[in-house]
């Protein structure tokens, strides 16, 4: 058993053996280089993803768009805003929007896209806590 007074008298820590693979520092740096530090989606800041009526994207939705390679142009944003306005007119609170090859869960009340999925993520998925669906 080692007493607390002996801990400082043990000598330098042993170095880990050098392996054939990249060092931890190289792996970490490679990972950091792949992560966008400016939080942009397809070259646009999240604030640029607001439509004319101010539809916002949650951080989660932005992350999903980045990881799944999903992008929306201005025309898509206009269509999405119109869909959310229609859902609001019907009294919807949370809606599933099926647009082209994407599905979006939108908080109508907050005018916020909560999450975004591509066609591959749609298969065998159960959507809960929505009160409407818009197919575009």
ChimeraX commands (.cxc) that place a marker at each C-alpha (Angstrom):
marker #1 position 0.00,0.00,0.00 radius 0.5
marker #1 position 1.23,3.50,-0.82 radius 0.5
marker #1 position 0.81,6.20,1.76 radius 0.5
marker #1 position 0.09,9.79,0.72 radius 0.5
marker #1 position 3.58,10.85,1.77 radius 0.5
marker #1 position 5.20,8.36,-0.62 radius 0.5
marker #1 position 3.38,9.60,-3.72 radius 0.5
marker #1 position 5.77,12.49,-4.35 radius 0.5
marker #1 position 8.83,10.23,-4.03 radius 0.5
marker #1 position 8.03,7.77,-6.81 radius 0.5
marker #1 position 9.95,9.35,-9.69 radius 0.5
marker #1 position 8.81,10.48,-13.15 radius 0.5
marker #1 position 5.83,8.87,-14.84 radius 0.5
marker #1 position 6.57,6.25,-17.46 radius 0.5
marker #1 position 6.04,7.23,-21.10 radius 0.5
marker #1 position 3.54,5.29,-23.15 radius 0.5
marker #1 position 5.13,3.20,-25.92 radius 0.5
marker #1 position 5.07,4.78,-29.36 radius 0.5
marker #1 position 2.62,3.03,-31.64 radius 0.5
marker #1 position 2.49,2.86,-35.41 radius 0.5
marker #1 position -0.64,5.06,-35.60 radius 0.5
marker #1 position -1.01,8.82,-35.31 radius 0.5
marker #1 position -0.40,10.48,-31.96 radius 0.5
marker #1 position -3.26,11.74,-29.84 radius 0.5
marker #1 position -2.30,15.32,-30.74 radius 0.5
marker #1 position -2.45,14.52,-34.48 radius 0.5
marker #1 position -5.83,12.81,-34.09 radius 0.5
marker #1 position -7.22,15.69,-32.03 radius 0.5
marker #1 position -5.96,18.30,-34.50 radius 0.5
marker #1 position -7.46,16.37,-37.42 radius 0.5
marker #1 position -10.82,16.25,-35.66 radius 0.5
marker #1 position -10.70,19.95,-34.81 radius 0.5
marker #1 position -9.90,20.81,-38.42 radius 0.5
marker #1 position -13.07,19.03,-39.56 radius 0.5
marker #1 position -15.41,20.77,-37.09 radius 0.5
marker #1 position -16.63,24.16,-38.31 radius 0.5
marker #1 position -15.74,26.70,-35.65 radius 0.5
marker #1 position -17.89,29.44,-37.11 radius 0.5
marker #1 position -21.15,27.42,-36.80 radius 0.5
marker #1 position -21.98,27.99,-40.49 radius 0.5
marker #1 position -24.26,25.75,-42.52 radius 0.5
marker #1 position -23.17,25.37,-46.13 radius 0.5
marker #1 position -21.21,28.61,-45.85 radius 0.5
marker #1 position -24.10,30.55,-44.32 radius 0.5
marker #1 position -24.44,31.57,-40.68 radius 0.5
marker #1 position -27.59,30.21,-38.97 radius 0.5
marker #1 position -29.04,33.74,-38.96 radius 0.5
marker #1 position -29.10,33.55,-42.77 radius 0.5
marker #1 position -31.41,30.55,-42.48 radius 0.5
marker #1 position -34.23,32.81,-41.37 radius 0.5
marker #1 position -36.97,33.26,-43.89 radius 0.5
marker #1 position -38.80,36.51,-44.55 radius 0.5
marker #1 position -41.18,35.85,-41.66 radius 0.5
marker #1 position -38.33,34.99,-39.32 radius 0.5
marker #1 position -38.53,31.19,-39.17 radius 0.5
marker #1 position -35.54,30.10,-37.06 radius 0.5
marker #1 position -33.50,26.89,-36.87 radius 0.5
marker #1 position -32.58,25.44,-33.49 radius 0.5
marker #1 position -28.96,24.54,-32.84 radius 0.5
marker #1 position -29.99,20.88,-33.03 radius 0.5
marker #1 position -31.54,21.41,-36.47 radius 0.5
marker #1 position -28.42,23.22,-37.70 radius 0.5
marker #1 position -26.24,20.34,-36.46 radius 0.5
marker #1 position -28.47,17.81,-38.24 radius 0.5
marker #1 position -28.31,19.81,-41.47 radius 0.5
marker #1 position -24.53,19.90,-41.27 radius 0.5
marker #1 position -24.13,16.21,-40.47 radius 0.5
marker #1 position -26.63,15.09,-43.12 radius 0.5
marker #1 position -25.57,17.50,-45.85 radius 0.5
marker #1 position -28.99,19.17,-46.10 radius 0.5
marker #1 position -29.27,22.69,-47.49 radius 0.5
marker #1 position -32.22,24.97,-48.23 radius 0.5
marker #1 position -32.19,27.80,-50.73 radius 0.5
marker #1 position -34.30,30.97,-50.54 radius 0.5
marker #1 position -37.11,29.34,-52.51 radius 0.5
marker #1 position -37.18,26.42,-50.07 radius 0.5
marker #1 position -37.25,28.85,-47.15 radius 0.5
marker #1 position -40.19,30.72,-48.69 radius 0.5
marker #1 position -42.08,27.44,-49.18 radius 0.5
marker #1 position -41.30,26.39,-45.63 radius 0.5
marker #1 position -42.51,29.71,-44.23 radius 0.5
marker #1 position -45.75,29.41,-46.20 radius 0.5
marker #1 position -46.26,25.88,-44.87 radius 0.5
marker #1 position -45.74,27.02,-41.28 radius 0.5
marker #1 position -48.16,29.92,-41.81 radius 0.5
marker #1 position -50.79,27.47,-43.11 radius 0.5
marker #1 position -50.25,25.24,-40.08 radius 0.5
marker #1 position -50.61,28.24,-37.76 radius 0.5
marker #1 position -53.85,29.26,-39.50 radius 0.5
marker #1 position -55.23,25.79,-38.70 radius 0.5
marker #1 position -54.23,26.08,-35.03 radius 0.5
marker #1 position -51.29,23.67,-35.19 radius 0.5
marker #1 position -48.62,23.81,-32.50 radius 0.5
marker #1 position -46.05,21.29,-33.76 radius 0.5
marker #1 position -46.01,20.08,-37.35 radius 0.5
marker #1 position -44.13,17.62,-39.52 radius 0.5
marker #1 position -43.25,19.20,-42.87 radius 0.5
marker #1 position -42.40,16.76,-45.68 radius 0.5
marker #1 position -40.61,18.86,-48.30 radius 0.5
marker #1 position -38.88,17.25,-51.28 radius 0.5
marker #1 position -36.39,14.76,-49.78 radius 0.5
marker #1 position -36.42,16.26,-46.28 radius 0.5
marker #1 position -38.61,16.11,-43.20 radius 0.5
marker #1 position -38.68,18.92,-40.68 radius 0.5
marker #1 position -40.29,19.06,-37.25 radius 0.5
marker #1 position -41.37,22.65,-36.66 radius 0.5
marker #1 position -42.65,24.36,-33.54 radius 0.5
marker #1 position -45.34,26.49,-35.16 radius 0.5
marker #1 position -45.90,28.48,-31.98 radius 0.5
marker #1 position -42.21,29.46,-31.76 radius 0.5
marker #1 position -41.62,29.53,-35.54 radius 0.5
marker #1 position -38.59,27.29,-34.99 radius 0.5
marker #1 position -37.38,24.26,-36.94 radius 0.5
marker #1 position -36.60,21.75,-34.19 radius 0.5
marker #1 position -34.95,19.02,-36.29 radius 0.5
marker #1 position -34.29,18.11,-39.92 radius 0.5
marker #1 position -34.01,14.66,-41.51 radius 0.5
marker #1 position -33.07,13.43,-44.94 radius 0.5
marker #1 position -34.81,10.66,-46.86 radius 0.5
marker #1 position -32.59,7.93,-45.37 radius 0.5
marker #1 position -33.44,8.95,-41.79 radius 0.5
marker #1 position -37.18,8.90,-42.55 radius 0.5
marker #1 position -37.44,5.15,-43.00 radius 0.5
marker #1 position -39.16,3.26,-40.19 radius 0.5
marker #1 position -39.30,6.42,-38.08 radius 0.5
marker #1 position -42.16,7.21,-35.68 radius 0.5
marker #1 position -42.98,10.89,-35.28 radius 0.5
marker #1 position -44.56,11.79,-31.95 radius 0.5
marker #1 position -45.78,15.00,-30.34 radius 0.5
marker #1 position -46.96,16.53,-33.61 radius 0.5
marker #1 position -50.51,17.63,-34.31 radius 0.5
marker #1 position -50.29,18.13,-38.07 radius 0.5
marker #1 position -48.39,17.11,-41.18 radius 0.5
marker #1 position -47.80,19.18,-44.30 radius 0.5
marker #1 position -46.78,17.40,-47.50 radius 0.5
marker #1 position -45.19,19.66,-50.09 radius 0.5
marker link #1:1,2 radius 0.2
marker link #1:2,3 radius 0.2
marker link #1:3,4 radius 0.2
marker link #1:4,5 radius 0.2
marker link #1:5,6 radius 0.2
marker link #1:6,7 radius 0.2
marker link #1:7,8 radius 0.2
marker link #1:8,9 radius 0.2
marker link #1:9,10 radius 0.2
marker link #1:10,11 radius 0.2
marker link #1:11,12 radius 0.2
marker link #1:12,13 radius 0.2
marker link #1:13,14 radius 0.2
marker link #1:14,15 radius 0.2
marker link #1:15,16 radius 0.2
marker link #1:16,17 radius 0.2
marker link #1:17,18 radius 0.2
marker link #1:18,19 radius 0.2
marker link #1:19,20 radius 0.2
marker link #1:20,21 radius 0.2
marker link #1:21,22 radius 0.2
marker link #1:22,23 radius 0.2
marker link #1:23,24 radius 0.2
marker link #1:24,25 radius 0.2
marker link #1:25,26 radius 0.2
marker link #1:26,27 radius 0.2
marker link #1:27,28 radius 0.2
marker link #1:28,29 radius 0.2
marker link #1:29,30 radius 0.2
marker link #1:30,31 radius 0.2
marker link #1:31,32 radius 0.2
marker link #1:32,33 radius 0.2
marker link #1:33,34 radius 0.2
marker link #1:34,35 radius 0.2
marker link #1:35,36 radius 0.2
marker link #1:36,37 radius 0.2
marker link #1:37,38 radius 0.2
marker link #1:38,39 radius 0.2
marker link #1:39,40 radius 0.2
marker link #1:40,41 radius 0.2
marker link #1:41,42 radius 0.2
marker link #1:42,43 radius 0.2
marker link #1:43,44 radius 0.2
marker link #1:44,45 radius 0.2
marker link #1:45,46 radius 0.2
marker link #1:46,47 radius 0.2
marker link #1:47,48 radius 0.2
marker link #1:48,49 radius 0.2
marker link #1:49,50 radius 0.2
marker link #1:50,51 radius 0.2
marker link #1:51,52 radius 0.2
marker link #1:52,53 radius 0.2
marker link #1:53,54 radius 0.2
marker link #1:54,55 radius 0.2
marker link #1:55,56 radius 0.2
marker link #1:56,57 radius 0.2
marker link #1:57,58 radius 0.2
marker link #1:58,59 radius 0.2
marker link #1:59,60 radius 0.2
marker link #1:60,61 radius 0.2
marker link #1:61,62 radius 0.2
marker link #1:62,63 radius 0.2
marker link #1:63,64 radius 0.2
marker link #1:64,65 radius 0.2
marker link #1:65,66 radius 0.2
marker link #1:66,67 radius 0.2
marker link #1:67,68 radius 0.2
marker link #1:68,69 radius 0.2
marker link #1:69,70 radius 0.2
marker link #1:70,71 radius 0.2
marker link #1:71,72 radius 0.2
marker link #1:72,73 radius 0.2
marker link #1:73,74 radius 0.2
marker link #1:74,75 radius 0.2
marker link #1:75,76 radius 0.2
marker link #1:76,77 radius 0.2
marker link #1:77,78 radius 0.2
marker link #1:78,79 radius 0.2
marker link #1:79,80 radius 0.2
marker link #1:80,81 radius 0.2
marker link #1:81,82 radius 0.2
marker link #1:82,83 radius 0.2
marker link #1:83,84 radius 0.2
marker link #1:84,85 radius 0.2
marker link #1:85,86 radius 0.2
marker link #1:86,87 radius 0.2
marker link #1:87,88 radius 0.2
marker link #1:88,89 radius 0.2
marker link #1:89,90 radius 0.2
marker link #1:90,91 radius 0.2
marker link #1:91,92 radius 0.2
marker link #1:92,93 radius 0.2
marker link #1:93,94 radius 0.2
marker link #1:94,95 radius 0.2
marker link #1:95,96 radius 0.2
marker link #1:96,97 radius 0.2
marker link #1:97,98 radius 0.2
marker link #1:98,99 radius 0.2
marker link #1:99,100 radius 0.2
marker link #1:100,101 radius 0.2
marker link #1:101,102 radius 0.2
marker link #1:102,103 radius 0.2
marker link #1:103,104 radius 0.2
marker link #1:104,105 radius 0.2
marker link #1:105,106 radius 0.2
marker link #1:106,107 radius 0.2
marker link #1:107,108 radius 0.2
marker link #1:108,109 radius 0.2
marker link #1:109,110 radius 0.2
marker link #1:110,111 radius 0.2
marker link #1:111,112 radius 0.2
marker link #1:112,113 radius 0.2
marker link #1:113,114 radius 0.2
marker link #1:114,115 radius 0.2
marker link #1:115,116 radius 0.2
marker link #1:116,117 radius 0.2
marker link #1:117,118 radius 0.2
marker link #1:118,119 radius 0.2
marker link #1:119,120 radius 0.2
marker link #1:120,121 radius 0.2
marker link #1:121,122 radius 0.2
marker link #1:122,123 radius 0.2
marker link #1:123,124 radius 0.2
marker link #1:124,125 radius 0.2
marker link #1:125,126 radius 0.2
marker link #1:126,127 radius 0.2
marker link #1:127,128 radius 0.2
marker link #1:128,129 radius 0.2
marker link #1:129,130 radius 0.2
marker link #1:130,131 radius 0.2
marker link #1:131,132 radius 0.2
marker link #1:132,133 radius 0.2
marker link #1:133,134 radius 0.2
marker link #1:134,135 radius 0.2
marker link #1:135,136 radius 0.2
view
